[in-house]
Amino acid sequence: MNPDTQKTSIPLHRNVDFSLLLFAQGLSITGREIGTIVLPLLVLAMTGSAFHVGMIASMQALPYLLLSLPAGALVDRWDRKRVMLICEYIRVIALLTVPTAWLVYELQLLHLYLVAFFTGVAFVFYNVAEIAAIPQIVSKDQLPKAMSATNVVEWSGELTGPAIGGFLVGLAKTTLIGAMLAYLVQGLMQFMSVLSLTAIRQKLEDPQTGSQSSLLADIRGGVSWLVSNSAVRSLALMAMALNFLFGPVTIAIIVLAKNDYAATPEAIGLLFSMAGVVGLGSAIVAPWFHRKFKVGHILVSSVSIWAIGMLVMPASGSFYVLAIGWAIVTAVGGIYDVVATSYRLALIPDAMQGRVNSVFRFIGFGIRPLTLAIGGFMIAAIGARETLWVLALGMLALAIATALGSLRSVE
């Protein structure tokens, strides 16, 4: 029997290995999203500097630039399940060193920089391996539903993670103590993810595992394939522009909410969680949009709505309007992610998923260290609100360019 036909005969809700992968993903993402609130609040408490917040976030994103290309080629050679397990163990150890260091000696900023870098390295390899594993567990005709499910899980993590992070920080007498509690919870979640991944029975190797071809040749093959496919190439350039503009937004929102509106950690966590509810809803309805509308029309509409939400945030006069602006942005995030990712994965041959997706992520996400560093500098230099204005105007320009570009005609 054709392996793809065999996978098609198993409904997604009965595919145990896919469910285990989703559960591991949910735990991993929720833990990561706890960190998106806790780390900036911890650094602000330790230094009072938005610049350091941006630089540590940049350090966490630096592995995208340094390792995305070799990661993809290596993931196509290695057992993808083993890669994900090793990455989760690295994150467990790195996260737990923070409260350990705090208990043993005075926690240093350098320690947070190192933890940010090593968790970033683990995330790059884990994410490439996870994306490459999905087409091995489900069939191609199930990819839109599978990507919808993974995006629902991702948005669920973005819904619950910030709320948990804000709650844990607010639970303690000081931000520092609350952050240590949050790091313990993150480490526990990553360990539970390890247990879920261990239970997956499907072999997650591809025919190229153990290949004797050179690493450089494999990377070159991934680059060549992506460059030759106009649709995937355009999506990669779009991802780069979006990451450049979205990179510093979370930091700017946190600083604006804290400094201008005196928002508590719990309120800031709730802001991101409520936006996560909206994103979760959009991920759930994404397959319907994928069936009813052209991919190009969805992409153009999404960027246009993002531009509206981005303009609302710096124009806000209250914490609630700021939250509404971010909710507008997330309202189409799930739809865009499901449609763009499932469309891309369906085009890429199974044996090249790791390489091509790593090239895609190198182009799309490699810009994040630079934009996060620039964003942190801008917030410190001109203010969070002014930085949001610059990013909003950039998103408006991107919306116009997308409406006039080749992506609008993608079927």
C-alpha positions as CSV (number, residue, x, y, z in Angstrom):
1,M,0.0,0.0,0.0
2,N,1.2,3.5,-0.8
3,P,2.4,5.1,2.5
4,D,0.5,8.3,1.8
5,T,-2.7,6.3,1.1
6,Q,-2.2,4.4,4.4
7,K,-2.0,7.7,6.2
8,T,-5.1,9.1,4.5
9,S,-7.1,6.2,5.8
10,I,-6.5,7.3,9.4
11,P,-8.6,10.3,10.4
12,L,-6.6,13.0,12.2
13,H,-8.5,12.7,15.4
14,R,-7.6,9.0,15.5
15,N,-4.0,9.5,14.5
16,V,-2.3,8.9,17.9
17,D,1.2,9.9,16.8
18,F,-0.2,13.2,15.4
19,S,-2.0,13.8,18.7
20,L,1.2,13.2,20.7
21,L,3.1,15.6,18.5
22,L,0.3,18.2,19.0
23,F,0.4,17.7,22.8
24,A,4.2,18.1,22.9
25,Q,3.9,21.2,20.7
26,G,1.2,22.7,23.0
27,L,3.4,22.2,26.1
28,S,6.4,23.6,24.3
29,I,4.7,26.6,22.9
30,T,2.9,27.4,26.2
31,G,6.2,27.3,28.0
32,R,7.8,29.5,25.4
33,E,4.9,32.0,25.6
34,I,5.2,32.2,29.3
35,G,8.8,33.4,28.6
36,T,7.6,36.1,26.2
37,I,6.1,37.9,29.2
38,V,8.4,36.8,32.0
39,L,11.8,37.5,30.4
40,P,11.0,41.2,29.4
41,L,9.6,41.9,32.9
42,L,12.5,40.2,34.6
43,V,15.1,42.2,32.5
44,L,13.2,45.4,33.1
45,A,13.2,44.7,36.8
46,M,16.9,43.9,36.8
47,T,18.1,46.8,34.6
48,G,15.2,49.1,33.8
49,S,16.5,49.1,30.2
50,A,14.3,48.4,27.1
51,F,17.6,48.2,25.2
52,H,18.7,45.0,27.2
53,V,15.2,43.6,26.6
54,G,15.7,43.9,22.9
55,M,19.2,42.6,22.9
56,I,18.3,39.5,24.9
57,A,15.4,38.8,22.5
58,S,17.8,39.4,19.7
59,M,20.2,36.8,21.2
60,Q,17.4,34.3,21.4
61,A,16.6,34.8,17.7
62,L,20.3,34.8,16.6
63,P,20.3,31.0,16.0
64,Y,17.8,31.5,13.2
65,L,20.4,33.5,11.3
66,L,23.4,31.3,12.3
67,L,21.9,27.8,12.2
68,S,18.8,27.6,10.1
69,L,20.5,26.4,6.9
70,P,22.7,23.6,8.4
71,A,19.8,22.6,10.7
72,G,17.5,21.8,7.8
73,A,20.1,19.7,6.0
74,L,21.0,17.9,9.2
75,V,17.3,17.3,10.1
76,D,16.8,15.6,6.7
77,R,19.7,13.3,7.6
78,W,18.8,12.6,11.2
79,D,15.9,10.9,13.0
80,R,13.5,13.9,13.5
81,K,12.0,12.5,16.7
82,R,15.5,12.2,18.2
83,V,16.2,15.8,17.2
84,M,13.1,17.1,18.9
85,L,13.8,15.1,22.1
86,I,17.4,16.4,22.4
87,C,16.2,19.9,21.8
88,E,13.6,19.6,24.6
89,Y,16.2,18.2,27.0
90,I,18.4,21.2,26.2
91,R,15.6,23.6,26.9
92,V,14.7,21.9,30.2
93,I,18.3,22.2,31.4
94,A,18.8,25.7,30.3
95,L,15.5,27.0,31.8
96,L,16.1,25.3,35.2
97,T,19.6,26.9,35.4
98,V,17.9,30.3,36.0
99,P,16.2,29.6,39.3
100,T,19.2,27.4,40.3
101,A,21.6,30.3,39.7
102,W,19.3,32.7,41.6
103,L,19.3,30.3,44.6
104,V,23.1,29.6,44.6
105,Y,24.4,33.1,43.7
106,E,23.1,36.5,42.5
107,L,21.6,36.1,39.0
108,Q,23.6,37.9,36.4
109,L,22.3,39.4,33.1
110,L,25.0,37.4,31.2
111,H,23.3,34.2,32.4
112,L,20.0,35.3,30.8
113,Y,21.8,36.1,27.6
114,L,23.3,32.6,27.5
115,V,20.0,30.9,28.4
116,A,18.3,32.9,25.7
117,F,20.9,31.8,23.1
118,F,20.8,28.1,23.9
119,T,17.1,27.9,24.1
120,G,17.0,29.7,20.7
121,V,19.4,27.1,19.3
122,A,17.2,24.3,20.6
123,F,14.1,26.0,19.2
124,V,15.5,26.3,15.7
125,F,16.3,22.6,15.4
126,Y,13.1,21.5,17.1
127,N,10.9,23.7,14.9
128,V,12.6,22.5,11.6
129,A,12.3,18.9,12.8
130,E,8.6,19.3,13.8
131,I,7.6,21.0,10.5
132,A,9.4,18.2,8.6
133,A,7.8,15.5,10.6
134,I,4.2,16.5,10.0
135,P,4.0,15.3,6.3
136,Q,5.5,12.0,7.6
137,I,2.6,11.5,10.0
138,V,-0.3,12.8,7.9
139,S,-1.1,12.6,4.2
140,K,-0.8,15.6,1.8
141,D,-4.6,16.0,1.5
142,Q,-4.8,16.2,5.3
143,L,-2.1,19.0,5.5
144,P,-4.6,22.0,5.7
145,K,-6.5,20.3,8.6
146,A,-3.2,19.3,10.2
147,M,-1.8,22.8,9.9
148,S,-5.1,24.2,11.3
149,A,-4.8,21.8,14.3
150,T,-1.1,22.8,14.9
151,N,-2.1,26.5,14.6
152,V,-5.0,26.0,17.0
153,V,-2.5,24.5,19.5
154,E,-0.1,27.3,18.8
155,W,-2.7,30.0,19.4
156,S,-3.9,28.1,22.5
157,G,-0.4,28.4,23.8
158,E,-0.3,32.1,23.0
159,L,-3.7,32.3,24.8
160,T,-2.7,30.6,28.0
161,G,1.1,31.2,28.2
162,P,1.1,35.0,28.7
163,A,-1.8,34.7,31.3
164,I,0.1,32.0,33.2
165,G,3.3,34.1,33.0
166,G,1.7,37.3,34.2
167,F,-0.1,35.4,37.0
168,L,3.1,33.7,38.2
169,V,5.0,36.9,38.3
170,G,2.2,38.7,40.0
171,L,1.8,35.9,42.5
172,A,5.1,36.6,44.2
173,K,6.1,39.6,46.3
174,T,8.7,40.7,43.7
175,T,9.0,40.4,40.0
176,L,12.3,38.5,40.5
177,I,10.8,35.8,42.7
178,G,7.8,35.5,40.4
179,A,10.0,35.1,37.4
180,M,11.9,32.2,39.1
181,L,8.6,30.4,39.8
182,A,7.7,30.9,36.1
183,Y,11.0,29.4,34.9
184,L,10.4,26.4,37.1
185,V,7.0,26.0,35.4
186,Q,8.5,26.4,32.0
187,G,11.1,23.7,32.7
188,L,8.3,21.3,33.9
189,M,6.3,21.9,30.7
190,Q,9.3,21.2,28.5
191,F,9.9,17.9,30.4
192,M,6.3,16.9,29.9
193,S,6.8,17.6,26.2
194,V,9.7,15.1,26.3
195,L,7.4,12.4,27.7
196,S,4.8,13.0,24.9
197,L,7.4,12.9,22.1
198,T,8.9,9.7,23.5
199,A,5.5,7.9,23.1
200,I,5.4,8.6,19.3
201,R,5.7,5.2,17.5
202,Q,6.0,6.4,13.8
203,K,9.5,6.4,12.4
204,L,10.4,10.0,11.6
205,E,13.3,9.3,9.3
206,D,13.2,10.0,5.6
207,P,15.0,8.0,2.8
208,Q,17.9,10.4,3.0
209,T,18.8,9.6,6.6
210,G,22.4,8.6,6.7
211,S,23.1,10.3,3.3
212,Q,26.8,10.5,2.4
213,S,26.4,13.7,0.3
214,S,28.1,16.7,1.7
215,L,26.3,19.1,4.1
216,L,27.1,22.0,1.7
217,A,25.5,20.1,-1.2
218,D,22.4,19.5,0.8
219,I,22.1,23.1,1.8
220,R,22.7,24.2,-1.8
221,G,19.9,21.8,-3.0
222,G,17.5,23.4,-0.5
223,V,18.4,26.9,-1.6
224,S,18.2,25.9,-5.3
225,W,14.7,24.4,-4.9
226,L,13.3,27.4,-3.0
227,V,14.8,30.0,-5.4
228,S,13.4,28.1,-8.4
229,N,9.8,28.0,-7.0
230,S,8.4,31.5,-7.4
231,A,5.5,31.0,-4.9
232,V,7.6,29.7,-2.0
233,R,10.3,32.3,-2.8
234,S,7.7,35.1,-2.6
235,L,6.3,33.6,0.7
236,A,9.8,33.6,2.1
237,L,10.3,37.3,1.3
238,M,6.9,38.1,2.7
239,A,7.9,36.2,6.0
240,M,11.1,38.3,6.1
241,A,9.2,41.6,5.8
242,L,6.6,40.5,8.4
243,N,9.3,39.4,10.9
244,F,11.2,42.7,10.4
245,L,8.0,44.6,11.3
246,F,6.5,42.3,13.9
247,G,9.8,41.5,15.7
248,P,9.9,44.4,18.2
249,V,6.1,44.8,18.6
250,T,5.7,42.6,21.7
251,I,8.5,44.4,23.5
252,A,7.0,47.8,22.5
253,I,3.5,46.8,23.8
254,I,4.9,45.6,27.1
255,V,6.9,48.8,27.6
256,L,4.1,51.0,26.5
257,A,1.6,49.2,28.8
258,K,3.9,49.3,31.8
259,N,5.2,52.9,31.4
260,D,2.3,54.8,29.9
261,Y,-0.7,52.9,31.4
262,A,0.9,51.5,34.6
263,A,-0.4,48.0,33.7
264,T,0.3,45.1,36.1
265,P,2.0,41.9,34.9
266,E,-1.4,40.2,35.2
267,A,-3.0,42.8,32.9
268,I,-0.2,42.6,30.4
269,G,-0.5,38.8,30.3
270,L,-4.3,39.1,29.9
271,L,-3.8,41.5,27.0
272,F,-1.8,38.9,25.1
273,S,-4.1,36.1,26.2
274,M,-7.3,37.8,25.0
275,A,-5.6,38.4,21.6
276,G,-4.7,34.7,21.7
277,V,-8.5,33.9,21.9
278,V,-9.0,35.8,18.7
279,G,-6.1,34.1,17.0
280,L,-7.3,30.7,18.2
281,G,-10.7,31.4,16.5
282,S,-9.1,32.4,13.3
283,A,-7.0,29.2,13.2
284,I,-10.1,27.1,13.7
285,V,-11.9,28.7,10.8
286,A,-8.8,28.8,8.6
287,P,-9.5,25.5,6.6
288,W,-12.9,27.0,5.6
289,F,-11.2,30.1,4.3
290,H,-8.7,28.0,2.5
291,R,-11.5,26.1,0.7
292,K,-13.5,29.2,-0.2
293,F,-11.0,31.8,-1.2
294,K,-7.8,32.0,-3.3
295,V,-4.6,31.8,-1.3
296,G,-3.4,35.1,-2.8
297,H,-6.6,36.9,-1.7
298,I,-6.2,35.7,1.8
299,L,-2.6,36.8,2.0
300,V,-3.4,40.3,0.7
301,S,-6.4,40.7,3.0
302,S,-4.3,39.5,6.0
303,V,-1.6,42.1,5.5
304,S,-4.1,44.8,5.0
305,I,-5.9,44.0,8.3
306,W,-2.5,43.8,10.1
307,A,-1.8,47.3,8.9
308,I,-5.1,48.6,10.4
309,G,-4.4,46.9,13.8
310,M,-0.8,48.2,13.8
311,L,-2.0,51.8,13.3
312,V,-4.6,51.5,16.1
313,M,-1.9,50.6,18.7
314,P,0.2,53.8,18.7
315,A,-2.9,55.9,18.3
316,S,-4.4,54.4,21.5
317,G,-5.2,56.6,24.4
318,S,-5.8,53.8,26.9
319,F,-4.7,50.3,27.7
320,Y,-8.0,48.9,26.4
321,V,-7.6,50.5,23.0
322,L,-4.0,49.1,22.8
323,A,-5.4,45.7,23.5
324,I,-8.0,46.1,20.8
325,G,-5.3,47.0,18.3
326,W,-3.3,43.9,19.1
327,A,-6.5,41.8,18.9
328,I,-7.1,43.2,15.3
329,V,-3.6,42.1,14.4
330,T,-4.1,38.5,15.8
331,A,-7.6,38.3,14.2
332,V,-6.1,37.0,10.9
333,G,-2.9,35.6,12.2
334,G,-4.2,32.0,12.5
335,I,-5.8,32.1,9.0
336,Y,-2.6,33.5,7.4
337,D,-0.4,30.9,9.1
338,V,-2.5,27.9,8.2
339,V,-3.1,28.9,4.6
340,A,0.5,30.0,3.9
341,T,2.2,27.1,5.7
342,S,-0.1,24.3,4.3
343,Y,0.3,25.7,0.8
344,R,4.1,25.8,1.2
345,L,4.4,22.3,2.7
346,A,2.2,20.7,-0.1
347,L,4.6,22.1,-2.7
348,I,7.8,20.8,-1.1
349,P,8.9,17.2,-1.7
350,D,8.9,15.1,1.5
351,A,12.6,14.3,1.3
352,M,13.5,18.0,1.1
353,Q,11.1,19.3,3.8
354,G,13.9,19.9,6.3
355,R,16.3,21.6,3.9
356,V,13.7,23.8,2.1
357,N,11.9,24.8,5.3
358,S,15.2,25.7,6.9
359,V,16.1,27.9,3.9
360,F,12.7,29.4,4.2
361,R,13.2,30.1,7.9
362,F,16.7,31.5,7.3
363,I,15.2,34.0,4.8
364,G,12.0,34.7,6.8
365,F,13.3,34.6,10.4
366,G,17.0,35.4,10.0
367,I,16.2,39.1,10.2
368,R,14.8,38.8,13.7
369,P,18.0,39.3,15.6
370,L,18.6,42.6,13.8
371,T,15.1,43.9,14.1
372,L,14.8,43.0,17.8
373,A,18.1,44.8,18.5
374,I,17.0,47.8,16.4
375,G,13.6,47.7,18.1
376,G,15.1,47.7,21.6
377,F,17.4,50.6,20.7
378,M,14.5,52.6,19.2
379,I,12.2,52.0,22.2
380,A,15.0,53.2,24.5
381,A,15.9,56.2,22.2
382,I,12.5,57.5,21.0
383,G,9.9,55.6,23.1
384,A,7.6,52.6,22.7
385,R,4.7,54.6,21.1
386,E,6.9,56.2,18.5
387,T,8.5,52.9,17.6
388,L,5.0,51.4,17.1
389,W,4.2,54.3,14.7
390,V,7.3,53.5,12.6
391,L,6.4,49.8,12.5
392,A,2.7,50.6,11.6
393,L,3.7,52.8,8.7
394,G,6.0,50.0,7.5
395,M,3.2,47.5,7.6
396,L,1.0,49.9,5.6
397,A,3.7,50.1,3.0
398,L,3.9,46.3,2.9
399,A,0.1,46.0,2.5
400,I,0.2,48.2,-0.5
401,A,3.2,46.3,-2.0
402,T,1.5,42.9,-1.4
403,A,-1.7,44.1,-3.1
404,L,0.3,45.1,-6.2
405,G,2.7,42.1,-6.2
406,S,2.7,38.6,-7.5
407,L,1.3,36.9,-4.4
408,R,-2.2,38.2,-5.0
409,S,-2.5,35.9,-8.0
410,V,-1.6,32.7,-6.1
411,E,-4.4,30.1,-6.4
